[in-house]
Amino acid sequence: MKGFWIFVIGAARPDRDVFVNKSEFEMLMDKNKCWGLGARTPFVKKIKTNDRGVFYLAGKSGQRFIAKFTIASNPYPISQRSKDVHPAIRSWCDYLINLKNMKVFKSDVRVDEIKDQLELTKGTFFWRSCFQGGIRKISEKDFNSIVKASNS
């Protein structure tokens, strides 16, 4: 059964070289076609090839969905590919997943504009807490609602 995921891109921290600018993110993803996962990332062992996902940009200037993708590999140790992965990903992860069909949205999807349509956040006053933890499993309905709202 296909899984659907939100991958959270956290705000920049002094101890990590993390891209939070959308154009830099797009260039990084275009060259690397992968994403990193920490060893303690929730659901790391449940992510499978052909699952689908969206990237969520967190932080005060974020709180929006910016891209969709298909997972092209099960998670594998970064040591198998560490030399050709950008330091912004390599610096913090233990595992990688390859991505395909990556599409950055023409229009970002602000969560505050669709939060009442999503099963994940519907009726939740503290909806921002729904995006903590790096990765969130979502329903196919939520995935489709996010993609539809992007006009992509």
Short mmCIF file of the C-alpha atoms (twelve columns), coordinates in Angstrom:
data_MODEL
# 
_entry.id   MODEL 
# 
loop_
_atom_site.group_PDB 
_atom_site.id 
_atom_site.type_symbol 
_atom_site.label_atom_id 
_atom_site.label_alt_id 
_atom_site.label_comp_id 
_atom_site.label_asym_id 
_atom_site.label_seq_id 
_atom_site.Cartn_x 
_atom_site.Cartn_y 
_atom_site.Cartn_z 
_atom_site.pdbx_PDB_model_num 
ATOM 1   C CA . MET A 1   0.000   0.000  0.000   1 
ATOM 2   C CA . LYS A 2   1.312   3.417  -0.969  1 
ATOM 3   C CA . GLY A 3   2.194   5.830  1.825   1 
ATOM 4   C CA . PHE A 4   1.861   9.601  1.806   1 
ATOM 5   C CA . TRP A 5   4.213   11.865 3.745   1 
ATOM 6   C CA . ILE A 6   5.038   15.415 4.726   1 
ATOM 7   C CA . PHE A 7   8.776   16.069 4.909   1 
ATOM 8   C CA . VAL A 8   9.441   19.093 7.092   1 
ATOM 9   C CA . ILE A 9   12.303  21.433 6.213   1 
ATOM 10  C CA . GLY A 10  13.186  23.173 9.463   1 
ATOM 11  C CA . ALA A 11  14.276  26.736 9.870   1 
ATOM 12  C CA . ALA A 12  18.023  27.355 9.689   1 
ATOM 13  C CA . ARG A 13  19.985  26.529 12.818  1 
ATOM 14  C CA . PRO A 14  23.526  27.643 13.616  1 
ATOM 15  C CA . ASP A 15  24.755  24.033 13.822  1 
ATOM 16  C CA . ARG A 16  23.348  22.987 10.454  1 
ATOM 17  C CA . ASP A 17  23.746  24.160 6.893   1 
ATOM 18  C CA . VAL A 18  20.067  23.954 5.934   1 
ATOM 19  C CA . PHE A 19  18.520  25.560 2.874   1 
ATOM 20  C CA . VAL A 20  15.305  27.388 3.685   1 
ATOM 21  C CA . ASN A 21  15.210  29.663 0.631   1 
ATOM 22  C CA . LYS A 22  12.899  28.166 -2.004  1 
ATOM 23  C CA . SER A 23  15.135  28.874 -5.007  1 
ATOM 24  C CA . GLU A 24  18.198  27.410 -3.240  1 
ATOM 25  C CA . PHE A 25  16.091  24.406 -2.247  1 
ATOM 26  C CA . GLU A 26  15.026  23.920 -5.875  1 
ATOM 27  C CA . MET A 27  18.642  24.037 -7.113  1 
ATOM 28  C CA . LEU A 28  19.772  21.637 -4.380  1 
ATOM 29  C CA . MET A 29  17.042  19.140 -5.193  1 
ATOM 30  C CA . ASP A 30  17.615  19.403 -8.932  1 
ATOM 31  C CA . LYS A 31  21.261  18.387 -8.484  1 
ATOM 32  C CA . ASN A 32  20.927  15.822 -5.675  1 
ATOM 33  C CA . LYS A 33  17.586  14.095 -6.264  1 
ATOM 34  C CA . CYS A 34  17.673  12.764 -2.712  1 
ATOM 35  C CA . TRP A 35  16.754  13.710 0.845   1 
ATOM 36  C CA . GLY A 36  18.349  12.846 4.158   1 
ATOM 37  C CA . LEU A 37  16.798  11.195 7.173   1 
ATOM 38  C CA . GLY A 38  18.151  11.082 10.691  1 
ATOM 39  C CA . ALA A 39  18.438  7.750  12.490  1 
ATOM 40  C CA . ARG A 40  15.748  8.826  14.972  1 
ATOM 41  C CA . THR A 41  13.394  10.245 12.346  1 
ATOM 42  C CA . PRO A 42  9.887   8.946  12.978  1 
ATOM 43  C CA . PHE A 43  8.694   6.502  10.312  1 
ATOM 44  C CA . VAL A 44  12.164  6.087  8.763   1 
ATOM 45  C CA . LYS A 45  11.596  2.334  8.506   1 
ATOM 46  C CA . LYS A 46  8.113   2.694  7.014   1 
ATOM 47  C CA . ILE A 47  9.047   4.858  4.004   1 
ATOM 48  C CA . LYS A 48  9.022   2.803  0.814   1 
ATOM 49  C CA . THR A 49  9.722   3.137  -2.887  1 
ATOM 50  C CA . ASN A 50  6.824   4.755  -4.786  1 
ATOM 51  C CA . ASP A 51  5.394   6.479  -1.716  1 
ATOM 52  C CA . ARG A 52  4.488   10.109 -2.418  1 
ATOM 53  C CA . GLY A 53  5.263   13.215 -0.425  1 
ATOM 54  C CA . VAL A 54  5.272   16.961 -0.090  1 
ATOM 55  C CA . PHE A 55  7.906   19.263 1.358   1 
ATOM 56  C CA . TYR A 56  6.738   21.644 4.071   1 
ATOM 57  C CA . LEU A 57  8.845   24.708 4.829   1 
ATOM 58  C CA . ALA A 58  8.613   25.470 8.549   1 
ATOM 59  C CA . GLY A 59  9.515   28.597 10.477  1 
ATOM 60  C CA . LYS A 60  8.095   32.089 10.694  1 
ATOM 61  C CA . SER A 61  8.714   32.823 7.014   1 
ATOM 62  C CA . GLY A 62  7.507   29.378 6.017   1 
ATOM 63  C CA . GLN A 63  4.454   27.455 7.173   1 
ATOM 64  C CA . ARG A 64  3.792   26.428 3.589   1 
ATOM 65  C CA . PHE A 65  4.054   23.466 1.280   1 
ATOM 66  C CA . ILE A 66  6.539   24.054 -1.531  1 
ATOM 67  C CA . ALA A 67  6.961   20.846 -3.566  1 
ATOM 68  C CA . LYS A 68  5.756   17.317 -4.263  1 
ATOM 69  C CA . PHE A 69  7.757   14.188 -5.085  1 
ATOM 70  C CA . THR A 70  7.775   10.418 -5.418  1 
ATOM 71  C CA . ILE A 71  10.157  8.297  -3.364  1 
ATOM 72  C CA . ALA A 72  12.454  6.336  -5.676  1 
ATOM 73  C CA . SER A 73  14.208  4.113  -3.111  1 
ATOM 74  C CA . ASN A 74  13.845  2.664  0.330   1 
ATOM 75  C CA . PRO A 75  16.055  4.456  2.908   1 
ATOM 76  C CA . TYR A 76  19.708  3.419  2.712   1 
ATOM 77  C CA . PRO A 77  22.804  4.411  4.750   1 
ATOM 78  C CA . ILE A 78  24.371  7.661  3.592   1 
ATOM 79  C CA . SER A 79  27.772  5.938  3.553   1 
ATOM 80  C CA . GLN A 80  26.713  4.327  0.265   1 
ATOM 81  C CA . ARG A 81  26.595  7.724  -1.461  1 
ATOM 82  C CA . SER A 82  28.122  10.327 0.829   1 
ATOM 83  C CA . LYS A 83  30.641  11.848 -1.596  1 
ATOM 84  C CA . ASP A 84  28.148  13.154 -4.166  1 
ATOM 85  C CA . VAL A 85  25.542  14.509 -1.731  1 
ATOM 86  C CA . HIS A 86  25.503  18.237 -0.997  1 
ATOM 87  C CA . PRO A 87  26.796  19.185 2.496   1 
ATOM 88  C CA . ALA A 88  23.408  20.766 3.302   1 
ATOM 89  C CA . ILE A 89  21.970  17.251 3.298   1 
ATOM 90  C CA . ARG A 90  25.062  15.243 4.245   1 
ATOM 91  C CA . SER A 91  25.776  17.244 7.412   1 
ATOM 92  C CA . TRP A 92  22.807  15.984 9.395   1 
ATOM 93  C CA . CYS A 93  21.539  12.679 8.054   1 
ATOM 94  C CA . ASP A 94  22.196  8.988  8.582   1 
ATOM 95  C CA . TYR A 95  20.051  7.692  5.719   1 
ATOM 96  C CA . LEU A 96  19.115  8.847  2.236   1 
ATOM 97  C CA . ILE A 97  16.139  8.272  0.022   1 
ATOM 98  C CA . ASN A 98  16.242  8.950  -3.690  1 
ATOM 99  C CA . LEU A 99  13.484  11.111 -5.131  1 
ATOM 100 C CA . LYS A 100 11.869  11.324 -8.557  1 
ATOM 101 C CA . ASN A 101 9.107   13.357 -10.181 1 
ATOM 102 C CA . MET A 102 10.091  16.321 -8.002  1 
ATOM 103 C CA . LYS A 103 7.980   19.367 -8.759  1 
ATOM 104 C CA . VAL A 104 8.343   22.668 -6.939  1 
ATOM 105 C CA . PHE A 105 4.919   24.295 -6.716  1 
ATOM 106 C CA . LYS A 106 4.228   27.371 -8.820  1 
ATOM 107 C CA . SER A 107 2.166   28.665 -5.915  1 
ATOM 108 C CA . ASP A 108 3.182   27.813 -2.368  1 
ATOM 109 C CA . VAL A 109 0.360   26.385 -0.291  1 
ATOM 110 C CA . ARG A 110 0.014   28.249 2.976   1 
ATOM 111 C CA . VAL A 111 -1.191  25.930 5.715   1 
ATOM 112 C CA . ASP A 112 -3.294  28.612 7.388   1 
ATOM 113 C CA . GLU A 113 -5.341  28.835 4.166   1 
ATOM 114 C CA . ILE A 114 -6.136  25.101 3.920   1 
ATOM 115 C CA . LYS A 115 -5.797  23.855 7.519   1 
ATOM 116 C CA . ASP A 116 -9.546  23.322 7.899   1 
ATOM 117 C CA . GLN A 117 -9.584  21.102 4.776   1 
ATOM 118 C CA . LEU A 118 -6.814  18.755 5.960   1 
ATOM 119 C CA . GLU A 119 -7.565  15.760 8.160   1 
ATOM 120 C CA . LEU A 120 -4.187  16.324 9.834   1 
ATOM 121 C CA . THR A 121 -5.013  19.841 11.074  1 
ATOM 122 C CA . LYS A 122 -8.806  20.128 10.904  1 
ATOM 123 C CA . GLY A 123 -10.246 21.442 14.163  1 
ATOM 124 C CA . THR A 124 -6.785  21.725 15.735  1 
ATOM 125 C CA . PHE A 125 -6.123  25.096 17.324  1 
ATOM 126 C CA . PHE A 126 -2.386  24.375 17.680  1 
ATOM 127 C CA . TRP A 127 -1.996  23.149 14.075  1 
ATOM 128 C CA . ARG A 128 1.693   24.164 13.913  1 
ATOM 129 C CA . SER A 129 2.538   21.323 16.305  1 
ATOM 130 C CA . CYS A 130 1.259   18.864 13.661  1 
ATOM 131 C CA . PHE A 131 4.447   19.541 11.675  1 
ATOM 132 C CA . GLN A 132 7.002   18.685 14.328  1 
ATOM 133 C CA . GLY A 133 9.185   15.623 14.047  1 
ATOM 134 C CA . GLY A 134 10.703  15.820 10.580  1 
ATOM 135 C CA . ILE A 135 8.254   13.520 8.789   1 
ATOM 136 C CA . ARG A 136 4.506   13.119 9.156   1 
ATOM 137 C CA . LYS A 137 2.336   10.411 7.660   1 
ATOM 138 C CA . ILE A 138 -0.761  11.838 5.966   1 
ATOM 139 C CA . SER A 139 -3.779  10.495 4.155   1 
ATOM 140 C CA . GLU A 140 -4.013  10.306 0.390   1 
ATOM 141 C CA . LYS A 141 -6.878  12.791 0.652   1 
ATOM 142 C CA . ASP A 142 -4.633  15.344 2.413   1 
ATOM 143 C CA . PHE A 143 -1.868  14.791 -0.137  1 
ATOM 144 C CA . ASN A 144 -4.300  15.409 -2.997  1 
ATOM 145 C CA . SER A 145 -5.753  18.500 -1.282  1 
ATOM 146 C CA . ILE A 146 -2.279  20.022 -0.915  1 
ATOM 147 C CA . VAL A 147 -1.336  19.301 -4.531  1 
ATOM 148 C CA . LYS A 148 -4.663  20.659 -5.800  1 
ATOM 149 C CA . ALA A 149 -4.234  23.871 -3.782  1 
ATOM 150 C CA . SER A 150 -0.799  24.397 -5.395  1 
ATOM 151 C CA . ASN A 151 -2.299  24.814 -8.881  1 
ATOM 152 C CA . SER A 152 0.526   22.571 -10.165 1 
# 
